[in-house]
């Protein structure tokens, strides 16, 4: 649209509607003043997700229904909460529909996958994987295929709740991950979207064609269908990492294990970068450091010192910290080596630990008066936590309530307290220490695409 006149045609005139019979329509979204040229999107929140057979855009005035392209992202399903569902399939032959015998879908008869012993296995094969679930069989023939490659079921290892198999090797094919478990007499197991990935390990020479792994200053390209697992403790400083497949960082069993990854650019172009997921979090330590100055080469749109995501997906999920910000209970004076935090709420206990880094926000006129300290001790973690540190504070950090117009009809008060934040995380994304602080030029993450295809 060009200009305010064109925009006015849409605002409060274009409506997205849903219907089950094609006659009575319900308004789901009325285009408002935020509409703009290019892709516009509407996310329906959980609990208010629309469920209709028919959707349409309806324009109230001439020209208000000029929509170039529409995409719907959702799940096609049967609108029923019943545990079983009966339907009659029909055979269409030469334009003639012939009803067949009724088919019943029964949740109680459907085997379900709940977990896997591992989400990854080498493309070289030979990995043992146990699938755990319900409704499996101890006697029926069971077939497992991963990306159309047979995973040989271990004889005698099948039970009602578990299947163990050994993976085959997998030559490179630019395909999408696919897991199928078929139990004779029961059909396909409901995998609920879980997948097993054939991965190329950074540490395997076969990943690099039998040659050396990348050296400092070199680039790495991960094509579609390839999943690269960074299983080494550290990498050289790479110039560029192009991800069209998957770049995956697996956690170590030791929570104190540190892995480092260094690069100038990482571009996730149609691929996926994973540092833990919401369900499978990264539980050891990882530091990703981006290198560059503002005068170094850039990649279009994204610049440098960046993780750029274009039509791709970035997952970063470290250990959850329930309390990341709080504030001071009492003013911390200049020279103090301890602070008292506001009382914990709803029975919470502060989970910050000795050795972790905190920041105390400034209450002066200068934003540079924020102070970073290392925790020496914590007491009263479940009431009003007291944190001590070695270095005395350089400035005063105020906490209190100021009252104005006391005793008058206009009496008012303002509560002002310095915030205190936890800086320490097990997953750290940072700019290089050589140039970032001095030049105030840190690392960034930029997600960019014409619509909402980047997540």
N, C-alpha and C positions, 0 to 999 in steps of 0.2 A: 504494500500500500504506500502511496505517496501523498504526504500532506495530511492535515487534520480533517479535511473533508472526506477523504477516503476512509480514514479511521472511524469517523462518525457513523459510517454506514454499518459498521459491525457492532459498536458498543451498544449493549442492551437490546440489540436487534437479532443477533445470531445466537441460537440456542441449541445445545446438544441434548438430545432426547432419547428415551428408551421406551420400548413397548413390547408386550407379549402377544398382542393380537393384530398389530398393524393399524389399529383404529384409535385406541386411547393411548396417548403418549404422555410420559412424565418428564418434566424439565429436570435435567441433571446438572447442567452447567450453562450459565448465561455469560457470554463474552463481555468483559468489562473494560475499563479504560487502560488496563495493562497490556492489551493486545498490541502486537507489533509485527512488522514485516518479517518473514521467515517462519521458522517453526515456533509454534506456541504449544504449551503442554498443560495437561491437567492431571494431577495425581489424586486419586480417591483414597482416602485414609481407610485403614483397617476398621471394620465395624460399620462402614458406610459404603462398601463396595457395591456398585450396581449389578444387577443380575436380570438381564432381559434377553429376549430372542432377537429383537430388532433394535438397531440404533440408527439415528439419523441426525443431520444438522438441519434446522428449520430457520429460514430467514423471514423476518417480519416485514422487511421493506425491500424494494428493488435494489439489487446489487449487494445485499447483505449476506448472501449465501455463496459468494464466489470463494471457494476453498480449493486450493491447488492439489493437496494431497492429505490423506488421513491415515493414521496408523493406530491400531488398537493393540495394546499389550495386556493380555489377561489369560485366563484359563477357560477353555471350553469344557463345560461339565454338565452333569445332570443335576437339576435343582431338587435334590432330595437328601435328607439326612438318614434315610432308612439304611439298614445294614445289608439289605438285599434289594435287587432291582430286576424286574422282568421286562423283556422287550421281544418283539417279533421281527426278526430280520426279513428282508425282502430281496428276492433275486430279480434283477433287472436284465431281461434278455430280449433283444429286438424291440425295445420300447414297452415290453409287457412286464408288469410287476407281479411276482408270484410269492405270496407269504410262505415262509418256512416255519419249522418248529420253533416254539418259544425257547428263548435262552434266558437263564437266570444268573445274574452276577451276585455272588454271595461273599461278603467280607470274611465270614468264618471259614470259608473254603479257600481263601486266597492266601498263599504264603507271602510273608512280608520280610524284607531285609531291614534290620535295625542298625547294624554296625559292621565294620570291616576291621580286621587286625592291622591293616595298613592301607593307606590311600594311594601308595606309589609302589611301582615295581620296575626293575631295570628292563630295557628293551632287549637285553641279552638273555632274558628268561631265567627260569630256575628258582623263582621266588615262591615261597609258600604263603598262601593267603587264606585266612579263615573268615567265612561269611557267617554272621550270627543273625538269627531272626526267629520267626515263628512259623509253624505250619509246614516245615520241611518234612522229609521222609527218610526213614532208615533203610528202606528196601527198594523204592522206585528208582529207576534210572535217572540220574541227574546230570545235566550238561551245563557247563559254564563256559561262556565265550566272552573275551575281553577284546574289544576292537576287532571282532570277527576272528580272533585267534583263540584256539582251544586252550582252556586251563584244565589240565588233567586232574579229575577228582580222585583223591586218595582213597584207595580201596579200604572199606571198613571204617572210614573216618566220618561218614555222614550220620547225622542224628536229627531228631525233630527240631533242634534249635541251632544246628551248625553244619557247615559244609567247608571242607578244606581241600584246596587244589593247588597245583604247581603250574606256574605260568609258562607259556611258550615264549620263544623270542619273537620280536616284531620288527620287520624291516620298516624303514621310513615310508609312511604314506600320509599325505596331507589331509587327514580325516578328522572327524570329531570323536571324542571319547564315547564308547558305547559298552555298557555292561548288560549281559543277559544271562539269567539263571533259569533253566527250564527243568521242571520236575514232571516226569511222565505221570499222567493221570491228574495232575493239578494245574499244569500250564506254567506260564511265566511268573516268576517271583516279582512282586511289586518292590522295585528298588527305591522308590520315593526320591528320584533324582540323584541318588548317590552314584558316583563314578570312580573307577580305578584307573589311574593314569600310568601309562608306559612312559618312563622317564629316561632321559640321558643324564648320567651323573657327570658333573664337572670334573670329578677325580678320575674318570675312566678315559684312558687314552683313545679308546674306540670312538668316544664322543667327538674327538678332534681328528678323526681319520687316521688314528695310529700315530699322530704327530704330537708335539708338545702342546700343552694348554696355552691359552693366550698370554702374551707378554705385555709389559707396560707400554702404553701408547697404542695398542692394537684395538680393533673393533670386533664386536661379536654380533652376529645376526642369527636370530632364532626364527626359522620359517614356520608357517602355519602347520599345525599337526605335530610339531616337536615340542617337548616339554623338558626344559633344562633345569635340573636340580642342583642348586649351589650347595654342595656337601663338603666344601673345603673351608678351613678356618679363615682364610683371607684370600683376596684376589689382588692382582696388580692394578694400578691405576689405569683403567680402560678409557679410550677416547670416546667410544660411542657404543651403546647397546641398543639394538633394534629388536623389539619383541613383537613378532606376529603370531608366535605360538604361545608358550608359557615360560615365565621365569619364576621359579619357585624356591623359596628359602625354607628348608625344613628345620624345626627346632631340635636342639640337642637334648638328650635325656638329663644332662647335668644343667640345672637352672643357672649356674654361674658361668657356663661356657660362653665365650664371646666369639662371634663371627663378624668379620668386617668386609664391606664391599665398597669399592671406590671407582668412580667414573666421572666423566665430564657431562655426558648426556645419557639419559635413558628414555627411549621413545617407545611407548606401548601402543603400537599401531594395529588395531584390530585384534590384539592378543590380550594376554592377561599376566599381571605380575602379582604374586601372592607372597605376603609375609604374614602367614596365619590367616584364618578365616574366623567369622563370628562363632562358628561351632568348634573349629579346631585352631585354637589360638597359638601364637608363637610364644613359647614358655621359657626359652633361654634368652641370651642377650645378643643383640644385633645392632651394629652401627653402619648406616649407609651414608657415605660422605661424597658430596658432589664438589667437583673442583672446577674453577674457572675464575677469571676476572671479567669485569664488564667490557673489556676491550678484546677478549678472546672471541673466536668464531662462534656464530649462533646458528641454530636451526630455525627455519621459518616458523612464525607464529609463537613458538615456545621459548626462543632465546637459548641461553646456556645455563649450566649449573642447575639442571632441571630434570624432574621426572615428568615427561609430557605424555598425556593419555589422549589418544585420538581414536574414536570408535572402539575403545578397549575397556578393560576393567582393572582397577587397582584395589587389592585387598590388603589392608594393614591392620592387624588385630593383635596387639600385645596383651599382656596380663592386665585384666581389669583392675583399676584402682578406684574404689568407691568414693573416696574423698580426694579431690585434686585441688580444690580451692576452699579456703576458709578465711577468717579475719582475726584481728587482734582483739582480745578481751580488754586489755589495758595498754596505755601508751608505752612504747619502748623508747627509752631515752637514749641519746647519743652516748656511746661507750658501753651500753648494755651487752651482756653475753648470753642473754636468755630472753625469751618472749613467752607470753601466756596467750593461748588461743581462746576463742569464744567456746562456750560450752557445746559439747556434742549433742546432737538432737536425735530423738526417736531411738534411743538406746544404742547409737552407733559408737564404735571404737576407732580411734585414729590408727590407721595401719601403716603410717610412715615409719621408717626404720633408721637406725644409726648408720651413718655413712651416706645417706641419701642427700640430694641437693634440694634446697628450698630457695624461694625468692620472696622478699618482703617489698611490697609496692611502696612507692614514695608518697608522702603527704605534704611535700614542699611544692614550690612552684616549678621545680625541675624534674622532668621525667627521667633524668639520668641518675637520680638518687635512689633508684631501686637497688637493693643489696642482695647478693647471692651468698648463701652460707651452707656449710656442711653440718649435718646433725651430729652432735656428740652424744646426746642422751635425750630420752623422752620419759616424762612421768605423767601420771594422771591422764592416761590416754583415753579413758572412757568418761571423763568429766570435763575439766578445763585443762587440756594438755599444756605442759610446760616443756619447751624445747630449748636446749642449751647448745651453744656453738663456741668455737675457739676465738675467732676474730671479733673484736668489739664492733658495734655498729658505728658507722661514720656520721649518721644523721638521725634525727628524731623521727619516729614513725607514730603518728597520732592515732588514738582510739578513744572515742567518747561521744557524748550527746551534748550538743549546744542548743540552748534555749534562747529564743528571741522574743522580746515584748512580754517578759514575764509579768504576770499579774494583770495583764490587759486583755481586752476582748480579742486582740489579734495575736495572742501568744501562740508560738509555734516552735517546734524543735526539729533539729536535723541530726541524725545519727551518722557519724563519719568514722570509719575504721579502715586502717591499712589492710589490704588483702595480703594473704600469705598463700603462695602456691607451691605445689610439689613439682619440681622439674624432672626428677629422675623417672625414667621409663626403661623397661627392658628393651624396647625397640626405639632406636634413635635415628632420626633423619636430620642431617646437618650439612652446613656449608663447610668447606675446608678451613682449618684453623689458621692457615697462613694469610688468607686474604679477607675472609668474611668479617671479622670484628673491626679491623682497621679501616676497611673501605665501606663498611655497612652494606655489604653485598652478599646476602646469604642465599641458601638454596631454596628452591620453590617447587611446588607441585601444581601443574596446570592441566585441567581437564577441558578438552575442547572438541566440539563437533557441532554440526548444524542443528541437531535435535538433542534428544536425551539418550543417545546411544552410548555415551561414555559414563561409566559408573565408578 
